[in-house]
């Protein structure tokens, strides 16, 4: 019985597939291609967009950054996602009514969230 339980647990773990973090890092190359192709102040927000292994609710440029919005944090309306910022480390310099936070992942990629 113990062996059967181990097999069931291993099957469940391997069938779940990669988590969001792994899918994001696998998608960085394709995400960067989209970011580089996006024109200044451009946006791809008219519908969800799948890039690599991740579906984004919006992709848009603000200055030298390109935002890949995944969704909203839980039941609140606070957006979150990933930012491509190849020129500099992003800082919270936009709307004073919004607190933006950025966490470095690798290279020009950052995890981003806003709090209203």
C-alpha angles and dihedrals in degrees: 000000000000090000091052091051091051091050092049092050093048092048091050092049095049096043095055092076127213120330125238094269093054093045090050095051090047088052099049094100094054091041090054091051089055092046093052092047094050110102122229110291087002125152140194096192102125093097140353112290127206113216116178107320098337134080115218126198091212141001117197143154125235110181110306094346130085117206123209105196113205098180144278127316106256117295093342126086096240109131122222140174140109135314130209108209111163097166102052146347106280117244132190098264104136131077113006089214090062126066109210121192128194128195119191115238104171139315110342093344127109136174108234137194135171126212122198 
